[in-house]
Amino acid sequence: MNSIDLTPLYRNSIGFEHFAPLFNNALRMNKHSDAAPAYNIEALDDNRYAITLVAAGFDDAELDIQVENDLLSVSGKKSEPENREYLYRGIPQASFKQEFKLADYIEVIDASLKNGLLTIHLQKEVPEAMKPRRIQINTQAGASARVLEHQADKKQGSSVNEDRAA
């Protein structure tokens, strides 16, 4: 199995080293597992997303959604109906577990089950301290430095004068 060499991208970026294993794992994974339901991932806008999974035959009590650290896990546990004889069984009724790796600051907002589709809403909530901000350029940097030096000289001079007085 080939792996992706992301070295050229590292020349212009910092902190994205963790993407290489993600890409390599994605290449190794099967397109669809037999037990995993089909799903869509939508970008609703710049900060809102939705994951929709096919959950036909499952009710809300049989579905479980958990978030731990940066991993969203969706599982369905289906019990086999008793005393049923199938001539053909084309509707999957197997238990499943599907996991999604969440990027930084992605929060699960809510989930709903309607018409056999489980929709999980997510939102990116970047802390105020992490949002981009404009840095003012002080055109009088030299003057400010001189003022700081001057104030430092005054303090040193006063401590020198205090030493002389003592």
C-alpha positions in Angstrom: 0.0 0.0 0.0 1.4 3.4 -1.0 1.4 6.3 1.4 1.2 10.0 0.7 4.3 12.1 1.0 3.2 15.4 2.4 6.8 16.8 2.7 6.2 19.7 0.2 3.2 20.9 2.3 5.3 21.0 5.5 7.5 23.7 4.0 4.8 26.3 4.2 2.8 25.1 7.2 3.3 24.4 10.9 1.4 21.9 13.1 -0.2 19.8 10.3 2.0 16.7 10.7 -1.0 14.8 12.1 -2.7 14.9 8.6 -0.3 12.3 7.1 -1.6 9.4 9.3 -5.2 10.5 8.6 -4.7 10.4 4.9 -2.9 7.1 5.0 -5.7 5.6 7.2 -8.3 6.9 4.7 -6.5 5.2 1.8 -6.4 1.9 3.7 -10.1 1.9 4.8 -12.7 0.2 2.7 -15.1 2.5 1.1 -18.0 1.1 3.1 -18.0 -1.6 5.7 -20.8 -4.2 5.5 -22.2 -3.2 8.9 -21.6 0.6 8.8 -24.5 2.6 7.4 -24.2 5.0 4.5 -23.7 8.6 5.5 -23.3 12.2 4.2 -21.2 15.0 5.7 -22.5 18.5 4.7 -21.0 21.9 5.2 -24.0 24.1 6.0 -21.9 27.3 6.2 -18.4 28.2 7.3 -19.0 27.1 10.9 -21.8 24.6 10.8 -21.9 21.0 9.6 -24.3 18.1 9.5 -23.6 14.3 9.5 -26.6 12.3 8.2 -26.5 8.5 8.7 -29.0 6.0 7.3 -30.6 4.4 10.4 -33.5 2.6 8.9 -35.2 0.3 11.3 -33.5 1.8 14.4 -35.4 3.9 16.9 -33.8 6.5 19.2 -33.4 4.1 22.1 -31.3 1.8 19.9 -28.9 4.5 18.8 -26.0 6.0 20.9 -24.0 9.1 20.2 -20.9 9.9 22.2 -18.1 12.4 22.0 -14.8 11.8 23.7 -11.9 14.2 23.1 -11.9 14.7 19.3 -13.8 11.5 18.4 -17.5 11.3 17.6 -18.9 7.7 17.9 -22.3 6.7 16.6 -23.5 3.2 17.3 -26.7 1.3 16.8 -27.5 -1.9 18.7 -30.3 -4.0 17.1 -31.7 -7.1 18.8 -32.8 -9.9 16.5 -36.6 -10.3 16.4 -37.7 -13.6 17.7 -39.8 -16.2 15.7 -39.2 -14.6 12.3 -38.5 -16.6 9.3 -37.1 -14.6 6.4 -37.3 -15.7 2.8 -35.1 -12.9 1.8 -33.3 -10.4 4.1 -32.2 -7.3 2.3 -32.6 -4.7 5.0 -29.5 -4.6 7.2 -30.4 -5.1 10.9 -26.9 -5.6 12.2 -25.4 -3.5 15.0 -22.9 -0.9 13.8 -20.4 1.6 15.0 -19.2 4.6 13.0 -16.6 7.0 14.2 -15.7 10.5 13.0 -12.6 12.4 13.9 -13.5 16.0 14.8 -11.2 19.0 14.2 -10.3 21.4 16.9 -13.2 23.5 18.3 -16.0 21.4 16.6 -18.8 20.8 19.0 -21.9 18.5 18.6 -25.0 20.7 18.9 -27.8 18.2 18.7 -29.1 15.2 16.9 -32.5 14.2 15.4 -34.0 11.0 13.9 -36.5 11.5 11.2 -37.7 9.1 8.4 -34.9 6.6 9.1 -32.2 9.3 8.9 -30.1 10.3 11.9 -28.8 13.8 11.6 -26.1 15.2 13.9 -25.5 18.9 13.8 -22.0 20.3 14.6 -20.7 23.8 14.9 -17.2 25.2 15.0 -16.8 27.5 18.0 -13.4 29.0 18.0 -12.5 30.8 21.3 -12.2 34.5 21.1 -8.5 34.3 22.0 -7.9 32.0 19.0 -9.7 34.2 16.4 -7.6 36.2 14.0 -6.8 39.7 15.1 -5.0 42.7 13.6 -1.8 43.8 15.1 -1.1 47.5 15.0 2.4 48.5 13.8 3.8 51.2 16.0 5.6 53.6 13.6 7.3 55.3 16.6 8.9 52.1 17.9 12.3 53.8 18.4 10.7 56.7 20.3 8.8 54.2 22.6 12.0 52.3 23.2 13.8 55.6 24.1 11.0 56.4 26.6 11.3 53.0 28.2 15.1 53.3 28.4 14.6 56.8 29.9 12.2 55.6 32.5 14.6 52.7 33.4 17.4 55.2 33.7 15.3 57.3 36.1 14.7 54.3 38.2 18.3 53.3 38.3 19.3 56.9 39.0 16.9 57.1 41.9 18.1 53.8 43.4 21.7 55.1 42.9 20.8 58.3 44.7 19.0 56.3 47.4 22.2 54.2 47.8 24.3 57.3 48.1 21.9 58.8 50.7 22.2 55.6 52.8 
